[in-house]
Each structure stands twice: as C-alpha cells, then as structure tokens.
Amino acid sequence: MTNASTDRASALSRRAALTGLIGGAGAAVLAGCAGSEGVRPANAPGRDGTARPTAPDSTPTPGAMTLFDDPAFNFNGLLALGGAGSGSAEVGEVLTAVNTINRAGLSSQTYVRTFHELGDRLMGPTPGSRPDDATRRSRALRAAQYYGQALFFVLGSDHPGNEEDLYRAGRRAWETFCDLCDPQPVRAQIPYGDITLPVWFFRPEPSDHCRPTVILTNGSDGQNVDMWTYGVGAALERGWNALVYDGPGQGQLLFVDRVVFTPTWEEVVSPLIDWLETRPDVETRRIALTGLSMGGDLAPRAAAFEDRIAALVAMPGCVDPWLGFPPELRQIFTPDKEETNRIWNEEVVPELTPDEAATLRKRFEPFSVEAMLAARQGRTFTDFWTPARRITSLDITDVVPRITMPTLVLDYEDEQFYPGQPRQMYEALRGPKNYVKLTAAVGAQLHCSPMAPQLHCEVVFDWLQQVL
C-alpha cells in the first residue's frame, strides 16, 4: 500500500472509530458534568427530531430513571431532578419541562428554550400575587438551576451566541438568592494574578463564633447552584461555613473574563485560604477542601501543595481528565502542533455531524478561548493542539503521593467519565485515606450521584465531622 493509501486508510479508520465512540457507546464518555456535553447516541432523535439508525446496545445510565432517551440529556435532567431535595429544583417543574421537551422533540434547541423560559418565569412577576422574600429566594435558586440547564446545551442550539447572556441570567438568579438568604453570604473579590476570584462565603449565623469551613470546588461545567446542592446547604445545617468560588475555566472567569483552566490549582486555592485566615469566624485548623466532578482532579492538586488544608474530599477521584476523552481523539494529539492541527482540520472536523461538532465545542471551551469564541459563532475551533495540551497538563498522577492530609476518595457504580481513576488515586495516596463507592443499591450510582445528592452530602460531611 502506498503512503497516500495508508494515510487515507488511517483517516477512514480514525473516522470510523470516532463515529462509533461519539455516536454510540462513547456517549457515556462524552456526556455530563465532567466538562462534556454528550452527543446523542445513534438511535436518539437528531436536531430535527427524526430518529437515527439503531446503534449497538449500550446503557450508559443503567438502573437510572429515564427522562430522555439520550444519555447526555438524561444525565443533566437527573442532576436537575436531584436538586429538588436541597431546594434547587422542584420535581413537578422538572418533570413538566421534560414532558414539554419530549413532546416537542428532544434537541438542544427544545431543551435550551424550555429551561430558559422556566427560569424567566420564576424570575419574572407573578400575576395576581406579591411573593414574600422566602418565595422569591426559593424561586431564584430554582431559576439558577434551570438557567444552568439551558446554558449547558446552548452551544448546540440555534443560538450559540446566547451563551454569555444565559450565564449572566443564571448569575443574576444566584445573586438574588444570595441577597435573600439570612444571613447573606459575604461576597468578596480575592486577587488572583491580574484578576480576582468571585467568592461567596456562607455562614450559619452572622456572629464571629469560630467554626470549621469547607471550600467547595466545582468541576468544568457546573454552576454556583450546584455547589449549594453538593455542599453549602449541608455545611450550614451542621454549623459549618462554606466558601463557593469561581476559578479559572469556571463561571464568571470563563464566560465573561475568558480565563481558561490552569493546572496549578494551588495558586487558586491558596489566596482563598489567605482570605479565610483573616476572618475571626473561621477555625483555621479545620479548613476542608472538596472537589466535585473534574474538581476531583483540581482539589487534590491544590492539596498536594497547600498544607493548610486539614482534610480533602475528591468526588470522584480523578488523576487524568484527558483519559475521559475517546482514545481515537487522544491519538490525534502529538508533540507536533502543525501535524496535529492538520489531522484535526482535514480529517476530523469535515466529517463531524452538527451534534458531534457541538459536543466537542462544549468539551473544549473551558480550555481554549479560541474554541469558546468560535463555538459562540457556530464554528468549530481550528487549533486542537493547544487545548489538548492544557488538558493533558491536568494529569496529577505523579502529584497524588505528595498529599498528606486525611483524604476521602469517592467512587460511583457505573462511573461514566473517570472509570477506575478513583481507585487509582486512592491506592497512590500515602497519607490517611478512605475510599467509598456509592452504588445503585441506594440510588447513588453514576458520576456525582445525580439522583442522590443528599446521600452524597451525608457521606462527605459525616466523614469530615469524624476526621476534623
């Protein structure tokens, strides 16, 4: 076979493998809150609502409630539904939205429109009534959830350029909720290089009573409301302080300031601890750090270089986010930037379906401003090499043994995004450690236990209370 024929065969083989991974079983890898908008499986409705040919059988959400046939949409719907226990959603509202979307034909467009309108309705005037502060607070928190749901899929909709506006709508709902909390969280802007990190510091009551504090680290596509569901409410109930923040690649820093992820997360967390140490209501010897989803990589990285952290929780443990991408996609990345981008632009991008392209735009936007801005224009980024290099820089395999504080590593039955990595992290730890696997027997399976965030928090805070 000639070199040209070999190259064509390799390209076809790569394309076939990518199609299988992205269109079928790989949807389990490409979906959900690990920084990835999944693509519909091959038998799910397309953007026009028509069904696709049946793909090989795969069940990325075994045992889970089926809200949508598509695993990515289903996973996000489960996250919204699970928030009901902490007040960040209402079961009836979510299920009504699900029915509306399914009747209209499941697509990014119908999903975004339905949840966006639901957020707008909760934040708008209520005809014939004058809601009190408690009602407004509850509605604002739920609206933040629903705007976040819309935001997650907006790049695959007909209006990807609405991404920043949708983020700002969710942020306004979150700020309204915070304004109506009693006590209100302390807001601050903490210096980080040439910019600042927005911080919300929640307290169970406003006195200077010294209390333990948990710093809650989000993943690559979560919003502030998710930190309420996965930690703030549980901390306040137990008399703890809770600090929520946006780091590089998250929230305001990504969607407005256009700052992407950094591998040196200790440079993000250390200024937060500096700030906490100035407060009389913080017991500085009892500061814990948690990391949700890809935060299970970021928080351990920070803990390896920040000895003021008294306890660490990785939810789940993640040592290398790059392994969450299909191997055929990872193989494109080589030390040669020009060749890598040639393969990407000539062999991969032209063959992507609109849904596949939208997925990859979403996955890569927290790691590349160019990718984010192109996605907002409905285009696929041309520089694959730069964000791929940034993602590979998040590998903490060699860093984990440096962690010395007590560490809890969570794992989940049917973990879709980082299978095997929580156990790998646990075995690499050299300090005091615990490993807990949440299972389908209690409805806590799947990445981040979307159907059981209250149980999730019970496990985490029972361990923290014991250790600290």
C-alpha positions as CSV (number, residue, x, y, z in Angstrom):
1,M,0.0,0.0,0.0
2,T,1.4,3.4,-0.9
3,N,1.9,6.1,1.7
4,A,-1.1,8.1,0.4
5,S,-3.3,5.0,0.6
6,T,-2.0,4.3,4.1
7,D,-2.9,7.9,5.1
8,R,-6.3,7.6,3.6
9,A,-6.9,4.2,5.3
10,S,-5.8,5.7,8.7
11,A,-8.1,8.6,8.3
12,L,-11.0,6.4,7.4
13,S,-10.2,4.1,10.4
14,R,-9.9,7.0,12.7
15,R,-13.2,8.4,11.4
16,A,-15.0,5.1,11.9
17,A,-13.7,4.8,15.4
18,L,-14.7,8.3,16.3
19,T,-18.2,7.8,14.8
20,G,-18.6,4.7,17.0
21,L,-17.4,6.3,20.1
22,I,-19.2,9.7,19.7
23,G,-22.4,8.3,18.2
24,G,-22.9,5.2,20.2
25,A,-21.3,3.8,23.4
26,G,-19.0,6.8,23.6
27,A,-21.9,9.0,24.6
28,A,-21.2,7.7,28.1
29,V,-17.8,9.2,27.9
30,L,-18.8,12.4,26.3
31,A,-21.8,13.3,28.5
32,G,-22.4,15.0,31.7
33,C,-20.9,17.1,34.4
34,A,-17.3,16.1,33.8
35,G,-16.9,19.0,31.4
36,S,-18.7,17.4,28.5
37,E,-21.9,17.9,26.6
38,G,-22.6,14.4,25.4
39,V,-23.8,13.6,21.9
40,R,-26.9,11.7,21.2
41,P,-26.5,8.0,20.6
42,A,-27.1,6.8,17.1
43,N,-30.7,5.9,17.7
44,A,-31.7,9.1,19.5
45,P,-33.6,11.9,17.8
46,G,-31.5,14.4,15.9
47,R,-31.8,18.1,16.0
48,D,-34.7,17.9,13.5
49,G,-36.5,15.4,15.8
50,T,-36.0,12.4,13.4
51,A,-34.8,9.1,14.7
52,R,-31.4,7.8,13.7
53,P,-30.5,4.2,12.8
54,T,-30.2,1.9,15.8
55,A,-26.8,1.7,17.3
56,P,-25.3,-1.3,19.2
57,D,-26.9,-1.7,22.5
58,S,-25.3,0.3,25.3
59,T,-26.7,1.6,28.5
60,P,-24.7,4.4,29.9
61,T,-27.2,5.0,32.7
62,P,-28.1,1.5,33.9
63,G,-30.8,1.4,36.6
64,A,-31.4,5.2,36.4
65,M,-34.7,6.9,35.7
66,T,-35.1,7.6,32.0
67,L,-36.2,11.1,31.4
68,F,-34.8,11.3,27.9
69,D,-33.7,8.6,25.5
70,D,-30.4,10.4,25.0
71,P,-27.9,9.7,27.8
72,A,-26.4,13.2,27.9
73,F,-29.7,15.0,28.2
74,N,-30.9,12.3,30.6
75,F,-27.9,12.8,32.9
76,N,-28.4,16.5,33.1
77,G,-32.1,16.1,33.7
78,L,-31.3,13.7,36.6
79,L,-29.0,16.4,38.1
80,A,-31.8,18.9,37.9
81,L,-34.3,16.5,39.5
82,G,-31.8,15.5,42.2
83,G,-31.5,19.2,43.2
84,A,-35.1,19.1,44.5
85,G,-34.0,17.7,47.9
86,S,-32.0,20.8,48.6
87,G,-34.5,23.3,47.1
88,S,-32.5,23.9,43.9
89,A,-35.3,22.4,41.8
90,E,-38.9,21.4,42.0
91,V,-39.9,17.9,41.0
92,G,-43.0,19.0,39.2
93,E,-41.3,21.8,37.4
94,V,-38.5,19.5,36.1
95,L,-40.9,16.7,35.0
96,T,-43.2,19.2,33.3
97,A,-40.2,20.6,31.4
98,V,-39.1,17.0,30.5
99,N,-42.6,16.3,29.1
100,T,-42.6,19.6,27.2
101,I,-39.2,18.8,25.6
102,N,-40.1,15.3,24.7
103,R,-43.4,16.4,23.1
104,A,-41.6,19.0,21.0
105,G,-38.9,16.5,20.0
106,L,-35.7,16.3,22.1
107,S,-32.9,18.5,20.8
108,S,-30.5,21.1,22.1
109,Q,-32.9,23.8,20.9
110,T,-36.0,22.5,22.7
111,Y,-34.0,21.8,25.8
112,V,-32.5,25.2,26.0
113,R,-35.7,27.0,25.1
114,T,-37.8,25.1,27.7
115,F,-35.4,25.6,30.7
116,H,-34.6,29.2,29.7
117,E,-38.3,30.0,29.7
118,L,-38.8,28.3,33.0
119,G,-36.0,30.3,34.6
120,D,-37.5,33.5,33.1
121,R,-40.9,32.6,34.5
122,L,-39.6,32.1,38.1
123,M,-37.6,35.4,38.0
124,G,-40.5,37.4,36.5
125,P,-43.6,38.9,38.1
126,T,-46.3,36.6,39.4
127,P,-49.7,37.7,38.2
128,G,-52.2,38.2,41.0
129,S,-49.8,37.8,43.9
130,R,-47.0,39.5,45.7
131,P,-44.4,36.8,46.7
132,D,-42.6,37.4,50.0
133,D,-38.9,37.1,50.4
134,A,-39.0,33.4,51.2
135,T,-40.8,32.7,48.0
136,R,-38.6,34.9,45.9
137,R,-35.5,33.2,47.4
138,S,-36.8,29.8,46.6
139,R,-37.7,30.7,43.1
140,A,-34.4,32.4,42.4
141,L,-32.4,29.3,43.5
142,R,-34.6,27.1,41.2
143,A,-34.2,29.6,38.4
144,A,-30.4,29.4,38.7
145,Q,-30.7,25.7,38.3
146,Y,-32.8,26.0,35.2
147,Y,-30.7,28.6,33.5
148,G,-27.7,26.4,34.2
149,Q,-29.5,23.5,32.4
150,A,-30.1,25.7,29.4
151,L,-26.6,27.0,29.4
152,F,-25.1,23.5,29.3
153,F,-26.6,22.8,25.8
154,V,-26.8,26.3,24.3
155,L,-23.7,25.8,22.0
156,G,-25.6,23.0,20.3
157,S,-28.7,25.1,19.8
158,D,-29.7,27.6,17.0
159,H,-28.4,30.5,19.1
160,P,-24.9,29.6,20.5
161,G,-24.1,33.3,20.7
162,N,-26.5,33.5,23.7
163,E,-24.1,31.7,25.9
164,E,-22.8,34.7,27.9
165,D,-26.3,36.1,28.3
166,L,-27.6,32.8,29.6
167,Y,-24.7,32.6,32.1
168,R,-25.5,36.2,33.2
169,A,-29.2,35.3,33.7
170,G,-28.2,32.4,35.9
171,R,-25.8,34.6,37.8
172,R,-28.5,37.2,38.4
173,A,-30.7,34.5,39.8
174,W,-27.9,33.2,42.1
175,E,-27.2,36.7,43.3
176,T,-30.9,37.3,44.0
177,F,-31.0,34.1,46.0
178,C,-27.9,35.2,48.0
179,D,-29.4,38.7,48.6
180,L,-32.4,37.0,50.2
181,C,-30.5,34.5,52.4
182,D,-30.4,35.1,56.1
183,P,-27.6,35.8,56.8
184,Q,-26.5,36.9,53.4
185,P,-23.2,35.3,52.2
186,V,-20.2,37.5,52.4
187,R,-19.1,38.5,48.9
188,A,-15.5,39.2,48.1
189,Q,-13.2,39.6,45.1
190,I,-9.9,37.8,46.0
191,P,-6.8,38.7,44.0
192,Y,-5.5,36.1,41.6
193,G,-2.7,37.3,39.4
194,D,-4.0,40.2,37.4
195,I,-7.7,39.4,38.0
196,T,-9.9,38.5,41.0
197,L,-11.8,35.4,42.1
198,P,-15.5,36.0,43.0
199,V,-16.3,34.4,46.3
200,W,-19.5,33.7,48.3
201,F,-18.8,32.9,52.0
202,F,-21.9,31.3,53.6
203,R,-22.3,31.2,57.5
204,P,-24.9,29.5,59.6
205,E,-25.3,32.8,61.6
206,P,-23.6,36.1,61.5
207,S,-21.6,36.1,64.7
208,D,-17.8,35.8,65.0
209,H,-18.1,32.4,66.5
210,C,-15.2,30.3,65.3
211,R,-16.3,27.4,63.0
212,P,-14.9,24.8,60.6
213,T,-15.1,25.8,57.0
214,V,-15.3,23.8,53.7
215,I,-14.1,25.2,50.4
216,L,-16.2,23.8,47.6
217,T,-14.6,23.4,44.3
218,N,-16.7,23.0,41.2
219,G,-16.0,21.0,38.0
220,S,-15.6,22.1,34.5
221,D,-19.2,22.9,33.7
222,G,-21.0,23.3,37.0
223,Q,-22.6,26.5,38.3
224,N,-22.8,28.0,41.7
225,V,-26.2,26.5,42.3
226,D,-24.5,23.0,42.1
227,M,-22.3,23.9,45.0
228,W,-25.4,24.6,47.0
229,T,-26.8,21.2,46.2
230,Y,-23.5,19.5,46.8
231,G,-22.3,21.2,50.0
232,V,-23.4,24.6,51.1
233,G,-26.8,23.6,52.5
234,A,-25.3,20.5,54.2
235,A,-22.5,22.6,55.7
236,L,-24.9,25.2,57.1
237,E,-27.1,22.5,58.6
238,R,-24.1,21.2,60.5
239,G,-22.9,24.6,61.7
240,W,-20.1,24.9,59.2
241,N,-19.1,27.8,57.0
242,A,-19.0,27.1,53.3
243,L,-17.0,29.0,50.6
244,V,-18.1,29.0,47.0
245,Y,-15.8,30.4,44.3
246,D,-15.3,30.6,40.5
247,G,-11.8,29.6,39.4
248,P,-10.2,29.7,36.0
249,G,-12.3,27.9,33.5
250,Q,-15.4,28.2,35.6
251,G,-18.4,30.6,35.8
252,Q,-17.6,34.3,35.5
253,L,-13.9,33.7,34.8
254,L,-14.8,31.5,31.8
255,F,-17.9,33.0,30.3
256,V,-17.2,36.7,31.0
257,D,-13.5,37.1,31.8
258,R,-12.4,34.5,29.3
259,V,-9.8,32.8,31.6
260,V,-9.4,29.1,31.0
261,F,-8.3,26.3,33.3
262,T,-4.9,26.2,34.9
263,P,-3.0,23.1,36.0
264,T,-1.6,24.8,39.1
265,W,-4.8,24.9,41.2
266,E,-2.8,25.5,44.4
267,E,-2.4,29.1,43.1
268,V,-6.2,29.4,43.1
269,V,-6.8,27.8,46.5
270,S,-4.0,29.4,48.5
271,P,-5.4,33.0,48.1
272,L,-8.8,31.7,49.3
273,I,-7.1,30.3,52.5
274,D,-5.2,33.6,52.9
275,W,-8.6,35.4,52.9
276,L,-10.2,32.9,55.3
277,E,-7.3,33.2,57.8
278,T,-8.2,36.9,58.2
279,R,-11.7,36.1,59.4
280,P,-12.5,35.6,63.1
281,D,-15.3,33.2,62.3
282,V,-13.0,30.7,60.7
283,E,-11.3,28.0,62.7
284,T,-8.1,27.9,60.6
285,R,-7.0,24.5,61.7
286,R,-10.2,23.0,60.4
287,I,-10.4,24.1,56.7
288,A,-11.5,21.3,54.4
289,L,-11.4,21.2,50.6
290,T,-13.8,19.3,48.3
291,G,-13.8,18.9,44.6
292,L,-16.8,17.8,42.5
293,S,-16.6,16.1,39.1
294,M,-13.4,17.4,37.5
295,G,-12.8,19.2,40.8
296,G,-11.8,15.8,41.9
297,D,-8.6,16.5,40.0
298,L,-8.3,20.2,40.8
299,A,-8.7,20.0,44.6
300,P,-6.2,17.1,45.1
301,R,-3.7,19.1,43.0
302,A,-4.1,22.1,45.3
303,A,-3.9,19.9,48.4
304,A,-0.6,18.4,47.3
305,F,1.0,21.9,47.6
306,E,-1.1,23.6,50.3
307,D,-0.5,22.2,53.8
308,R,-3.1,24.5,55.5
309,I,-5.9,22.2,54.2
310,A,-6.9,19.9,57.1
311,A,-9.0,17.4,55.0
312,L,-9.6,16.7,51.4
313,V,-12.6,15.0,49.5
314,A,-12.4,14.1,45.8
315,M,-15.8,13.5,44.3
316,P,-14.8,11.4,42.4
317,G,-11.1,10.9,42.5
318,C,-9.6,11.9,39.1
319,V,-5.9,11.7,38.2
320,D,-6.1,12.4,34.4
321,P,-9.0,14.2,32.8
322,W,-7.6,13.6,29.4
323,L,-8.5,9.9,29.8
324,G,-12.1,11.0,29.8
325,F,-11.8,11.6,26.0
326,P,-12.1,8.7,23.5
327,P,-8.7,7.1,22.7
328,E,-9.0,7.8,19.0
329,L,-9.4,11.5,19.8
330,R,-6.4,11.4,22.2
331,Q,-4.3,9.8,19.5
332,I,-4.6,12.9,17.3
333,F,-2.6,14.9,19.9
334,T,1.2,14.7,19.2
335,P,4.2,16.9,20.1
336,D,3.9,18.3,16.5
337,K,1.4,21.1,16.7
338,E,1.2,21.7,12.9
339,E,0.6,18.0,12.2
340,T,-1.9,17.6,15.0
341,N,-4.0,20.5,13.7
342,R,-3.7,19.3,10.1
343,I,-5.3,16.0,11.1
344,W,-7.9,17.7,13.2
345,N,-8.9,20.2,10.5
346,E,-8.6,18.0,7.4
347,E,-9.6,14.5,8.6
348,V,-11.8,15.0,11.6
349,V,-13.7,18.3,11.5
350,P,-15.1,17.9,8.0
351,E,-16.7,14.6,8.9
352,L,-18.3,15.6,12.1
353,T,-22.1,15.8,12.3
354,P,-23.6,19.0,13.7
355,D,-24.3,17.2,17.0
356,E,-20.8,15.8,17.2
357,A,-19.2,19.2,16.5
358,A,-21.4,20.9,19.2
359,T,-20.2,18.3,21.7
360,L,-16.6,18.8,21.0
361,R,-17.0,22.6,21.1
362,K,-18.6,22.3,24.5
363,R,-15.9,19.9,25.8
364,F,-13.0,22.1,24.7
365,E,-14.3,25.6,25.5
366,P,-13.0,25.7,29.2
367,F,-9.5,25.0,27.9
368,S,-9.3,27.5,25.0
369,V,-10.7,31.0,24.5
370,E,-10.4,30.5,20.7
371,A,-12.6,27.4,21.0
372,M,-15.2,29.2,23.1
373,L,-15.4,32.2,20.8
374,A,-15.6,30.0,17.7
375,A,-18.4,27.9,19.3
376,R,-20.4,31.0,20.0
377,Q,-20.3,31.8,16.3
378,G,-21.4,28.2,15.5
379,R,-17.9,27.3,14.2
380,T,-15.6,24.5,15.3
381,F,-12.2,25.7,16.6
382,T,-9.2,25.1,14.3
383,D,-6.4,24.8,17.0
384,F,-7.0,21.4,18.6
385,W,-3.4,21.1,19.9
386,T,-3.4,24.0,22.4
387,P,-6.5,22.9,24.4
388,A,-5.4,19.3,24.2
389,R,-2.0,20.2,25.7
390,R,-3.8,22.1,28.5
391,I,-6.0,19.2,29.3
392,T,-3.0,16.8,29.5
393,S,-1.3,19.2,31.8
394,L,-4.0,18.4,34.4
395,D,-2.6,14.9,34.9
396,I,-1.8,14.6,38.6
397,T,-0.7,11.0,38.7
398,D,2.8,11.9,40.0
399,V,1.4,14.6,42.4
400,V,-1.1,12.4,44.4
401,P,1.6,10.8,46.6
402,R,2.5,14.2,47.9
403,I,-0.9,14.6,49.6
404,T,-0.5,14.2,53.3
405,M,-3.8,15.3,54.9
406,P,-6.7,12.8,55.5
407,T,-8.4,12.2,52.2
408,L,-11.8,10.7,51.2
409,V,-12.0,9.4,47.7
410,L,-15.5,8.8,46.4
411,D,-16.3,6.5,43.5
412,Y,-19.6,5.7,41.9
413,E,-21.1,2.5,40.5
414,D,-21.3,2.9,36.7
415,E,-19.0,5.9,36.8
416,Q,-19.2,7.2,33.2
417,F,-16.3,9.6,32.9
418,Y,-13.4,8.5,35.0
419,P,-13.8,4.8,35.5
420,G,-11.0,3.2,37.5
421,Q,-9.5,6.6,38.4
422,P,-10.9,6.9,41.9
423,R,-9.3,3.6,42.9
424,Q,-6.1,4.6,41.2
425,M,-6.0,7.8,43.3
426,Y,-6.8,6.0,46.5
427,E,-4.0,3.5,46.0
428,A,-1.5,6.2,45.2
429,L,-2.2,8.2,48.4
430,R,0.4,7.9,51.1
431,G,-1.4,9.6,54.0
432,P,-4.6,8.7,55.9
433,K,-7.3,7.8,53.4
434,N,-10.7,6.3,52.9
435,Y,-12.5,5.0,49.9
436,V,-16.3,4.9,49.5
437,K,-18.1,3.7,46.5
438,L,-21.7,4.9,46.1
439,T,-23.9,2.3,44.5
440,A,-27.2,1.6,42.7
441,A,-28.5,-0.3,45.7
442,V,-29.2,3.1,47.3
443,G,-29.8,5.0,44.1
444,A,-26.5,6.8,44.2
445,Q,-24.9,5.4,41.1
446,L,-23.5,7.4,38.2
447,H,-21.0,10.2,38.2
448,C,-21.7,12.6,41.1
449,S,-24.7,10.6,42.2
450,P,-27.2,12.8,40.4
451,M,-30.2,11.0,41.9
452,A,-28.9,11.1,45.5
453,P,-27.1,14.4,46.3
454,Q,-28.4,14.4,49.8
455,L,-27.0,11.0,50.5
456,H,-23.8,12.1,48.8
457,C,-23.5,15.1,51.2
458,E,-24.3,12.8,54.2
459,V,-21.3,10.6,53.3
460,V,-19.0,13.5,52.8
461,F,-19.9,15.5,55.9
462,D,-20.1,12.5,58.2
463,W,-16.6,11.7,57.2
464,L,-15.5,15.4,57.6
465,Q,-17.0,15.6,61.1
466,Q,-15.3,12.4,62.1
467,V,-11.9,13.4,60.7
468,L,-11.9,17.0,61.9
